[in-house]
Amino acid sequence: MGCSVLGWIIQRRMARAQALLAAGRLPLAQVAMDCGLGSASHLSQLFRQRLGVTPLQYRRFAAA
């Protein structure tokens, strides 16, 4: 598949987070928990590393 197991898990979690952020107004902490992450700050860190934007920036972009 071209990536490690951990890489695949993170990729799936980010896809789920993107869908949740685009679909509604759940708090970031709830999105993080629903995606198996420990906190909103962890979600934000992964988002910036993987997508180059914060979850809030992504939410605004997806809503437009």
N, C-alpha and C positions, 0 to 999 in steps of 0.2 A: 504494500500500500504506500510505501515511500515515507512512512513516519513511524515513530515509536508508539507504543501503547499509550503512554502518557500524552504524547502529542495528539493522538486521535481523540482521547478523552477530552482534552482541553478544547480541541476543535469542535466537538459535539456540544460542549457546555457553552461555548461562545455562540454557536448557531442558535441554541435554545434561548440564550440571553437576548440575542438580536430579535428573535421572534417575540419574546415577551415585552421588550422595550417598544417595539413597533406597534404592538397590538393594544397596549393600554397604558394605564397610569399607575401601575404597581410601584411602590417605593423601591428604591435600589436595593435595600436590604432584603426585601422579599424576593426580588429577582435573583439576587445572589444565592439565597437559600434554596429557591426552586431549582437552581442550576447546580447545586451541590458545592457551592463555594461558601467559605466561612463568614465572609463579611462584604459589605458594600465596597470597602477599600480594596479588597482583593479583586473584586469584579472590575473596579476602575483601573487597577494596575494591569490586569490581563487585557482589558479592552485597549488601553493605550499601547501596550506592547504589540498586540496582534492586529489591531485595526487602525491605530494612529489617531483615534479620537476617544473622548471620554464617553461613558454611557449616556450622559445627559446631552451631549452634542449629537450623538447618534439618534437619540429619541427625538430631538428637535428636527433633525434632517429627515427621519422616517415619517414624521407627522406632516411635513411640508409637501 
